[in-house]
Amino acid sequence: MPSWIAAGKARTRQSAQADFVWSLPRIDSPALPSVPDHTSAGAAYASGPRLNPSPAPRLNRPAGFVYIAPMSTNALDLLKSGTVPLYLAPQAGVSESPFRRLCRAFGADVVVSEFVSAEGIRRHDRRTHSYLRFHDDERPIGIQIFGAEPDAMAEAARLVQEVYEPDFLDINFGCPVKKVVNRNGGSGCLRDLDLVQSIIRAVKGAISIPTTVKIRSGFTEDTRDPVGIALRCQDAGAEVLTLHARTRTQMYGGHANWDEIAAVKAALDIPVIGNGDVWTGEDARRMHDHTRCDGIMMARGSHGAPWLFSQARAALEGRPVPPDPDAAERFRIVIEHARLAIAWEDDEEKSMVEFRKHLGWYTKGLPNGRLLRQELFSVTRLDEAERLLEGYLSQYEQVAA
Ligand SMILES: Cc1cc2nc3c(=O)[nH]c(=O)nc-3n(C[C@H](O)[C@H](O)[C@H](O)COP(=O)(O)O)c2cc1C
């Protein structure tokens, strides 16, 4: 193994302790803060997670976004506890460490890395390995890998466990992208359930952390069989199963079929996580009521809205769902997110170029936001983005005054 892999790991651990400490309340902490009345909209901002040391501004969650995340590094325990943990979905180019940390701070109980190529891991490809890094405060975290060759997947899984020590290893059987599917990876595996089982057995045999899987309902409509696929995964040793209730052919179109999540939950003994079309806190409650799933995974609904997790928790607990933060609060959050991204990449220009999509998402739906977004899409520095957002706010304050 090249020495830079071990060195990178040591650096990550160090910086996790030195640079950032989210002040996430711990459920087992004796200094547990009391939960303010979340219905008091407009009340002073409740103190939330923040960065240390102080050059970075405090990240205050808006009133109502106070949530005590169950802190357990064992995602399996959480799933079996009946608390219905909320998962940030694996998302290539989105669920990177800065966003994962932000979502954890807003109440995501478990996060999963974007999918990482088993081949790239085995080849010790530097770029691939950069996707495997995470901060300790993201735990519980799963690393998701994809590939079509059982031995290669086992070797990659072993390496991931040994070097990065995530809490679980997730296998991607859902990616619909042609380049991946053509090589039988991701949802391509669903065309051969013997292969699916071989991969699960090989990976499970190579690691001691839990092996989990994420599937779609099938490859095509004709072969749609979520319960059959899920049972094969369970038989091969998968310890948790996430179902994105669409076929590969559907890509992201149509609707996720929540009846299928309910059927899989009823058929399996292992915990089942429901995924697909949870856009609001209320959606999370509806999915749980409809399917009785053990956990809920959210992807696109979290774009530019990490507070979705807080809203979903409130809805699941039968509390009023806090409203979306106003523009000023959103902007504070997006700047905090950008600071995390820059610190993570250590390259402001590269980070800000990659961050433009988030700037677009956070400003979606704002009155006259189109012009603002056009300008944000050309920023290369954080202070440029800050100036644009401040300018937008002061214009609106003037109009309102
Ligand atoms: C930008 C993007 C990237 C994604 N990358 C991954 C991935 O790396 N691994 C994976 O299993 N699913 C990936 N997905 C699928 C999501 O995890 C999720 O299954 C899907 O978006 C449905 O959930 P949603 O309706 O909450 O968005 C991705 C989705 C999006 C939108």
The ligand as an SDF file (V2000), in Angstrom:
LIG
                    3D

 31 33  0  0  0  0  0  0  0  0999 V2000
  -26.6800   13.7550   -7.8400 C   0  0  0  0  0  0  0  0  0  0  0  0
  -26.9970   12.3400   -7.4080 C   0  0  0  0  0  0  0  0  0  0  0  0
  -25.9770   11.4400   -7.1940 C   0  0  0  0  0  0  0  0  0  0  0  0
  -26.2670   10.1330   -6.7790 C   0  0  0  0  0  0  0  0  0  0  0  0
  -25.2280    9.2710   -6.5070 N   0  0  0  0  0  0  0  0  0  0  0  0
  -25.4980    8.0640   -5.9510 C   0  0  0  0  0  0  0  0  0  0  0  0
  -24.4460    7.2160   -5.4990 C   0  0  0  0  0  0  0  0  0  0  0  0
  -23.2470    7.5600   -5.5820 O   0  0  0  0  0  0  0  0  0  0  0  0
  -24.7880    6.0090   -4.9650 N   0  0  0  0  0  0  0  0  0  0  0  0
  -26.0960    5.6060   -4.8370 C   0  0  0  0  0  0  0  0  0  0  0  0
  -26.3640    4.5200   -4.3340 O   0  0  0  0  0  0  0  0  0  0  0  0
  -27.1100    6.3990   -5.2490 N   0  0  0  0  0  0  0  0  0  0  0  0
  -26.8360    7.6120   -5.7780 C   0  0  0  0  0  0  0  0  0  0  0  0
  -27.8610    8.4350   -6.1180 N   0  0  0  0  0  0  0  0  0  0  0  0
  -29.2510    7.9980   -5.8770 C   0  0  0  0  0  0  0  0  0  0  0  0
  -29.7540    8.4840   -4.5060 C   0  0  0  0  0  0  0  0  0  0  0  0
  -28.9680    7.9290   -3.4700 O   0  0  0  0  0  0  0  0  0  0  0  0
  -31.2190    8.0940   -4.2800 C   0  0  0  0  0  0  0  0  0  0  0  0
  -31.3340    6.7100   -4.3390 O   0  0  0  0  0  0  0  0  0  0  0  0
  -32.1600    8.6910   -5.3240 C   0  0  0  0  0  0  0  0  0  0  0  0
  -31.8360   10.0300   -5.6200 O   0  0  0  0  0  0  0  0  0  0  0  0
  -33.6290    8.6100   -4.8510 C   0  0  0  0  0  0  0  0  0  0  0  0
  -33.7920    9.3140   -3.6510 O   0  0  0  0  0  0  0  0  0  0  0  0
  -34.5010   10.7870   -3.6170 P   0  0  0  0  0  0  0  0  0  0  0  0
  -35.8330   10.6430   -4.2550 O   0  0  0  0  0  0  0  0  0  0  0  0
  -34.5520   11.1440   -2.1560 O   0  0  0  0  0  0  0  0  0  0  0  0
  -33.6320   11.6940   -4.4330 O   0  0  0  0  0  0  0  0  0  0  0  0
  -27.6010    9.7220   -6.5740 C   0  0  0  0  0  0  0  0  0  0  0  0
  -28.6300   10.6380   -6.7970 C   0  0  0  0  0  0  0  0  0  0  0  0
  -28.3550   11.9340   -7.1970 C   0  0  0  0  0  0  0  0  0  0  0  0
  -29.4800   12.9000   -7.4000 C   0  0  0  0  0  0  0  0  0  0  0  0
  1  2  1  0
  2  3  1  0
  2 30  2  0
  3  4  2  0
  4  5  1  0
  4 28  1  0
  5  6  2  0
  6  7  1  0
  6 13  1  0
  7  8  2  0
  7  9  1  0
  9 10  1  0
 10 11  2  0
 10 12  1  0
 12 13  2  0
 13 14  1  0
 14 15  1  0
 14 28  1  0
 15 16  1  0
 16 17  1  0
 16 18  1  0
 18 19  1  0
 18 20  1  0
 20 21  1  0
 20 22  1  0
 22 23  1  0
 23 24  1  0
 24 25  2  0
 24 26  1  0
 24 27  1  0
 28 29  2  0
 29 30  1  0
 30 31  1  0
M  END
$$$$
